[in-house]
Amino acid sequence: MALQTLDPHRHAAAVSPAPSSVPRRGYPLPQPLLHLPPSRSLAGGAARPRAVAAAVSGAVNEARRRGAPQEGGEDGRKDTDLATLGNLCVDVVLSVPQLPPAPREERKAYMERLAASPPDQKFWEAGGNCNLAFAAARLGLSCSTLGHVGEEIYGKFLLDVLQAEGISVVGMLENANAAACRQAYETLLCWVLCCFLCNASRADFSEEPAFSWIRKLPADIRTAIHHSKILFCNGYAFDEFFPDVIASSIDCAIDSGTAVFFDPGPRGKSLLHGTLDEQRALEHALRLSDVLLLTSDEAEALTNIRNPVQAGQELLKRGIRTKQVVIKMGSKGSIMVTKNTISCAPAFKIDVVDTVGCGDSFTAAIAFGFLHDLPAVNTLTLANAVGAATATGCGAGRNVARLDKVLQLLREADLNEEDTLWTELIEGNSLCIEVSILSGMARNGFSERIVHVPVTKVVSDLLPMLEAVLERNAVQA
């Protein structure tokens, strides 16, 4: 697996206002998305599995189930706004005098020694999809995380942190002899060796997914998906689960009337050239998701189209259920492409401290806008503000955007406007559809089909909703 396998902070897609920290330039351009036959199988040729019930036992697993939705509710309502699939880990940030050894086995032994002697908890932070869940919960959304958390001290830490933020956890432990391979059932750790900008995990030393013992989508996970309005999955789930498990989760969401959000992230490029199962599962996710989220570089890698608007339109055209394609353009802003509209929102001007977690925060606001049926420009504006609020702080996890900072940025409404950029992107669009651009002031458009939306109007629409959430959070606290 790639070194960034379980570096959920560092792999966050570039999002307003900060550029991606994952280098993508200089690599050979991959071929466009493949169109593969629909059949899928597990590694080894096994047929597509039926779900089986998860065996959840012990004190930690009992805690994991707290707040988890139960199947067969009175009215079948969806009481969870957002569920995230996999990518749960603990980041351990350390300063070390030198890099780990280069040889694979020595490097693995080095990481095992680190894990065996846990550093002080002040160096620990919840990572991966926890960032998204934290940001979404602070926007007032009900969130659950679906994934495996072990029963050792790191797992207990992760459960406590998530519970403190009001986020439920649904485990994936199946009937299995955990003692046979104890390490495979432990909480995933990402060692962030900050002096060298080096990240490593035990998953980096295996050719199989980190949780290769999960061969079927557990019944508890199916139930949780059934009770959720949105299921979010990103490309890093492929580092934890077999492709068929990921595809099954998407199928489960579709069958349950749950919207699917998919962000391939930097892994999209390698999945495009991965195993046949990986390629099929990637295309399955890209074609059947309701909302796709990508950076402009990632959209180009999957389509061979440099213009992000045109790349978004191509992904939309290839999709079967796709309603929105959201393109993240770092400090320039963001774009949403739908069947009938193109919407653009420049980023907010801020002093960037740390871009870690910005993409996850951005996605939380896209989910908020989707659930509240906000206009596209309003959704992008909020997403840019939430991503920017995270960038003004240090680190992710519990340090992602807080609502008071988001409100401050919205009220200041200081946009990083580049009219030339939007003009160039839109001029490449040959379709006669409506184009909306967030602007610092009301003005005439570039053409008859371009509408400039004043940021003051958008902010006036957003503030009452968000202020109500802030007040409700204060009462609950």
Salt bridges, closest charged atoms under 4 A:
ASP75 OD2 - ARG77 NH1 3.34
ASP81 OD1 - LYS229 NZ 3.09
ASP91 OD2 - HIS9 NE2 2.56
GLU125 OE2 - ARG398 NE 2.98
GLU165 OE2 - ARG138 NH2 2.90
GLU186 OE2 - ARG182 NH1 2.10
ASP220 OD2 - ARG65 NH1 2.81
ASP239 OD1 - ARG267 NE 3.11
ASP244 OD1 - ARG40 NE 3.65
ASP251 OD2 - ARG40 NH2 2.97
ASP251 OD2 - ARG48 NH2 2.21
ASP251 OD1 - HIS284 NE2 2.73
ASP263 OD2 - LYS328 NZ 2.85
GLU283 OE2 - HIS35 ND1 3.05
ASP290 OD1 - ARG321 NH1 2.95
ASP290 OD2 - LYS323 NZ 2.44
ASP297 OD1 - ARG25 NH2 3.21
GLU298 OE2 - ARG24 NH2 2.90
GLU300 OE2 - ARG306 NH2 3.32
GLU314 OE1 - LYS317 NZ 3.25
GLU314 OE2 - ARG318 NE 2.82
GLU417 OE1 - ARG443 NH2 2.94
ASP419 OD2 - ARG443 NH1 2.81
ASP461 OD2 - LYS457 NZ 2.75
GLU467 OE2 - ARG411 NH2 2.84
